Structures are given as structure tokens and as C-alpha cells.
Amino acid sequence: MSAYQREEQNNTRLEELASKISSLRSVTNDIHAQASDYSLIDSTTDTVGNMMTSVRGSASKLGRSLKAGHPIWRTVGIALAIILLLWFLFKFF
């Protein structure tokens, strides 16, 4: 094999290697860009935080209402019991 052919082979392999390195660099840059984009995570965290605050407030209001002994809860409970009783009766008989 002549020196010219070995040089051509080396050049071909060098071009292949350069192409692979370029592809790897592109993939690495894409991964970095995706990993650096925290906006979706931040917005999800904010949404969940706001939802938890809202749930805590609602639970607190419900607890105060139940402790106050409003008659509406007794009425709602009786109505639900009657509905469940009728549902069981029609379902099984």
C-alpha cells in the first residue's frame, strides 16, 4: 500500500470522526438546552403551590363550618343517607 493511499484512508477516517464529533456536540447542546429549561417545572411548582393553598383554605373553612354546627350539614348528611339507601334498595331488589 502506498503512502498516498494510507493518507487518503486517514483523511476519510478523520472526516468520519469529525462527523461523529459534530453529531455528538449537537446532541450534547440539545440535552443542555432541555436541561436548562426550567420554566415548565417552575410553572408546575407554582400551580401546585397555589392549589395546595386553596385546598388548605377550603379545608379550614369546612372545619370551621362543621365546628359551628350548622344545621345544613345535618340536612346534607340525612339527604345523602336517604339517597344511598334508595340506591341500594333499587340496585339489589
C-alpha contacts under 8 A as a table, 3 or more apart, distances in Angstrom:
res1	aa1	res2	aa2	distance
1	M	5	Q	6.49
1	M	6	R	7.08
2	S	5	Q	5.39
2	S	6	R	6.51
3	A	6	R	5.14
3	A	7	E	6.10
4	Y	7	E	5.06
4	Y	8	E	6.25
5	Q	8	E	5.03
5	Q	9	Q	6.16
6	R	9	Q	4.98
6	R	10	N	6.10
7	E	10	N	5.05
7	E	11	N	6.15
8	E	11	N	5.03
8	E	12	T	6.16
9	Q	12	T	5.11
9	Q	13	R	6.21
10	N	13	R	5.15
10	N	14	L	5.96
11	N	14	L	4.96
11	N	15	E	6.17
12	T	15	E	5.19
12	T	16	E	6.32
13	R	16	E	5.00
13	R	17	L	6.09
14	L	17	L	5.03
14	L	18	A	6.07
15	E	18	A	4.99
15	E	19	S	6.15
16	E	19	S	5.09
16	E	20	K	6.29
17	L	20	K	5.09
17	L	21	I	6.12
18	A	21	I	5.07
18	A	22	S	6.09
19	S	22	S	5.08
19	S	23	S	6.26
20	K	23	S	5.08
20	K	24	L	6.13
21	I	24	L	5.00
21	I	25	R	6.05
22	S	25	R	5.07
22	S	26	S	6.19
23	S	26	S	5.08
23	S	27	V	6.25
24	L	27	V	5.13
24	L	28	T	6.06
25	R	28	T	5.02
25	R	29	N	6.11
26	S	29	N	5.15
26	S	30	D	6.22
27	V	30	D	5.06
27	V	31	I	6.17
28	T	31	I	5.12
28	T	32	H	6.14
29	N	32	H	5.02
29	N	33	A	6.11
30	D	33	A	5.07
30	D	34	Q	6.21
31	I	34	Q	5.15
31	I	35	A	6.04
32	H	35	A	5.09
32	H	36	S	5.98
33	A	36	S	5.19
33	A	37	D	6.39
34	Q	37	D	5.35
35	A	38	Y	7.27
37	D	40	L	7.36
38	Y	41	I	5.23
38	Y	42	D	5.99
39	S	42	D	5.03
39	S	43	S	6.05
40	L	43	S	5.24
40	L	44	T	6.10
41	I	44	T	5.13
41	I	45	T	6.09
42	D	45	T	5.08
42	D	46	D	6.19
43	S	46	D	5.06
43	S	47	T	6.11
44	T	47	T	5.06
44	T	48	V	6.13
45	T	48	V	5.22
45	T	49	G	6.06
46	D	49	G	5.05
46	D	50	N	6.13
47	T	50	N	5.17
47	T	51	M	6.12
48	V	51	M	4.99
48	V	52	M	6.11
49	G	52	M	5.15
49	G	53	T	6.27
50	N	53	T	5.11
50	N	54	S	6.22
51	M	54	S	5.04
51	M	55	V	6.13
52	M	55	V	5.01
52	M	56	R	6.06
53	T	56	R	5.16
53	T	57	G	6.19
54	S	57	G	5.11
54	S	58	S	6.16
55	V	58	S	5.06
55	V	59	A	6.00
56	R	59	A	5.08
56	R	60	S	6.04
57	G	60	S	5.07
57	G	61	K	6.21
58	S	61	K	5.10
58	S	62	L	6.09
59	A	62	L	5.01
59	A	63	G	6.04
60	S	63	G	5.08
60	S	64	R	6.24
61	K	64	R	5.16
61	K	65	S	6.10
62	L	65	S	5.02
62	L	66	L	6.11
63	G	66	L	5.11
63	G	67	K	6.08
64	R	67	K	5.07
64	R	68	A	6.08
65	S	68	A	5.14
65	S	69	G	6.67
65	S	70	H	6.59
66	L	69	G	5.28
66	L	70	H	6.66
66	L	73	W	7.33
69	G	73	W	7.63
70	H	73	W	6.11
70	H	74	R	7.62
71	P	74	R	5.23
71	P	75	T	6.37
72	I	75	T	5.00
72	I	76	V	6.06
73	W	76	V	5.01
73	W	77	G	6.00
74	R	77	G	5.08
74	R	78	I	6.18
75	T	78	I	5.18
75	T	79	A	6.11
76	V	79	A	5.05
76	V	80	L	6.11
77	G	80	L	5.17
77	G	81	A	6.15
78	I	81	A	5.05
78	I	82	I	6.19
79	A	82	I	5.16
79	A	83	I	6.18
80	L	83	I	5.06
80	L	84	L	6.09
81	A	84	L	5.17
81	A	85	L	6.06
82	I	85	L	5.03
82	I	86	L	6.13
83	I	86	L	5.18
83	I	87	W	6.07
84	L	87	W	4.99
84	L	88	F	6.13
85	L	88	F	5.23
85	L	89	L	6.17
86	L	89	L	5.01
86	L	90	F	6.14
87	W	90	F	5.33
87	W	91	K	5.89
88	F	91	K	5.06
88	F	92	F	5.97
89	L	92	F	5.57
89	L	93	F	5.63
90	F	93	F	5.42
